[in-house]
Amino acid sequence: MRLKEQRKQLVKRRSAVLNAESARVITRPHIPGDKARTKDLIDRVSMLNIDDVHNLLESVFEDYSGRHRNYRKALQRNYDRIAEFVPKHLLLSSEQQLLLGAYFTAEYSVEAAALFNPSVVPHPDQEGVGKGSQRFVMSFRATGEGHVSSIEFRSGIVDENYDIYFDPISQYVATPEMHTDPIYHRLHFRRKLEEMGAHDRITNHLLEGLDETFTFDELKAQIGKLRSTKFRLKDKHHAIDTVLWLARSNYEVIFRPDEQISERVIFPVSENESSGIEDARFVRFRDDDNSVIYYATYTAYNGFEILPQILETTDFLTFKMHTISGEAAQNKGMALFPRKVNGKFVMLSRQDGVNNYIMYSDSVRYWNEVELLQERDHPLEFVQVGNCGSPVETPEGWLTLFHGVGPMRRYSIWAELLDLDDPSQVVGRLHEPILTPDEHERDGYVPNVVYSCGSMIHGDALIIPYGIADQRCRVAIVSVSALLSKLIKN
């Protein structure tokens, strides 16, 4: 009872609960079956008379255009995906193309199952914010049909009284345009191939024909040259498949400026994340030249394997996705420090799935140097521990949240303090968690779980958004001075 009372004094939960909304839908390509079924569907639509096409298309627009921005463009885009199967003798009208696009389109509710595991960072635009207030961006893991996860956003303001006000949520949801011709770095590409065990004389031959930086089109041109070489056909096909898979795992997506931040959804587009983009940990990173960039580490999942990835953005409109490589780029739950320490990037990780580790690197995308930071110690964390997002900097040290898993698979959130100059040293930690599931937070998709992917400081408050039972979210406020006082005593 005493520990519960101490936690209540330290932590203040905000009453508002952020729930999933099944009405938030995007349009997705819907290819019902194999090529034969695709061609059959094209034939059936092409045989409709002009009036039937017009009336059916009009009905589709009446039912769905109000649910999506740029609906016409979405239908045309999905028609373009199957246009290669349209017989050359068929000259389809614009209405026939749009109607076919509708047949090859489906709505997908991105939050149908859950909205959870949030992180929060200061908004890149603080213009017009009142004194003592701060605008923020909050990210979430949204899960829909088939348990496919994506990244969603909300924005809002925390004021001088630590009251939190979320901006109105748009009725629309938008996915970005994928940039098919990003810039690749040959060094990173070679390193990842080596780690995958796929760097051999064939891939080396392919890479040697490229500049230090190259585009996807230049890569495809080099692949075309590789096809005419004397390497074994089977080996060439394997090398080409591997290189293309890696290239498509590194891409860029761009949202339209008129799409509100609550509309923007980063939905899986590459093969390695076909089953989900999980648990993005956002951090506002300040580089040595004082420039600011937002990074987020996340886990790409294809239904069989996980792949650690990192995205970067400066404006939450354009996002560049990259594969993280290196011997230390293993397992889930990586969290980048908000600046370099002693000239190196620093990251928290969980190499073995049960303990906390710390990593160092000269490159944000390549990690080899790793050491054990913290083993499971308290009975409430005997199952496993893992970070709850990037540490936040204070004059006393790096304030770090982590989760522990104990009996009945109950998750709790803890706090510790790492040395400012040598973050591999734990200089203080609490002897009890600051958050455990209360009577209103035990039930849900995964019972007895509270989990955060990142917090931020505002004045003397640590703002902690957290997921509840892998289903919904809440926000807790902790006094930084009171928390540091406890940590320093310990």
Phi, psi and omega in degrees: 000321181298317180296320179298318180294321177298318180295320180299323179290325184279322187247135175240115178277134172282143188288332184294137176244130178266112183256157175291146178237112184293342181284352180276104188235148172245168172263137178231151172299140179229102181255100186280082176106200185273188182299324181298317179292324177298314180294323178297318180294320177299316180299317183295318180291322182294338181272353176292144178284167187302317182295318179297318178300312183298312183294319180293318179294320178299320178295319178299314181294323179296322183278329192238339187295331179286350181265351185218137168290148174051044185296318180301318180295323179295318179295318180295321180297320181284333171295317181302332180293332183246007184300331181295340181269356179282125179304142185298333181283349180272117176258094186278140176285168179298324179291321177297320179296316180294322179294318175298320177302322179293322178294333180256028178230144174223151172278147178227124179274107188290338181247017187305325183262318188193160171221111191204184177048065183275161166224161183222141177219157173299140179294144178293342180244106179255013182294134177081003179280135183295160180300134179083001180246164179212132176276145182226162169242130178245132178255156181220156166266114179257137183233131181239205181306137180075009180059036175275127184258146176221177180254128175240168183223153166223160175229164180179191182227138169251127187264188185293341178265007182067022171278143187245129180236117178275142175292153177304141181271130179295150176285347182259159171229135185230140171258153185276168170279136178272132178273115186272000184227058179286175178264127178254151177252124185299324181298311179297320181298313181296318181300316182292323177298320178297315180297325180281355183073023185247008179270104180229191185294333181284310179294327177295319177300319181295313183291326181297338178275003181247156176286175179300327170237144182210163180257170179296321178296321178293324176296315180297323178296321179291325175297321177301321177291324181297326183299333183268004179280174185267008176298155179301139184302316181299317180292321178297315180299318179297314180297317181295315179300317181294315182294318179294320177302315180293318181298319182285349175277350179240111188208181182226137175237147185226125174268159176281142181299334181277000177270117181300157185296331178286348177275339191279125178232124174268102184260146182305133177232338182265163183298322186286347179241023186299336178257006173147152170249113193246136164054059177293129177251101182275147176214140174272110187256127176254121184275178183299329180273011178075004176286154184243134174220145177262126175249155169214125171273144178209170180252121174270136184226129181252012181098345181230319184228155174255152179221121178288131181231164174222138175245159177221146178204157173245343188225000184061023172248315179249127181235130176252126181257132181227150172279136174269132182236175181113158183298332182272356181276070185233154172065187184264176166071054175265143182220119185277139173292153185282001173200169175287153175237121183055040175081005182235148168293145180229140183217140170273149180204177178224084187298316187259004179084356184228334183242166178266136180234164176230140184234155178228149180198155172274348182230137181289348183249004182220119188230118179238329188270118184216147175213155180292130178259317189203128174264166177293129187234310184277146179305333180280003178227020183296332182287309178190160169232159178192156184289156175248046177106180184292143175297155174247143186273134172229162178301335183273345181150185180274110178282120191232131175258143175216163179252151174233148180240126183237210181303147180062024181052039178275126177270142172222160181249131184241171177226146174214167181237126178255148180299138186295321182266337178225081186293359174283352180259120175276115184258355176186147176205155178282154178264004176212156180290155176270339179219127168228156181301124176272190185295341179263358188239005184281326190263146179161199183299315173236099187299154170067035180236127162239137190204133178235150177247010176157137180237173176214156178265136171225110185062237179259018183246136169264116181271116184241099170281141183214148177276147180241119175053033181051039185219320185215179187224159176214172178233136175242149178242132179234135175292121181295316182296319179292320180294316180296322179300317178293321182292318182293324177297329182265000000 
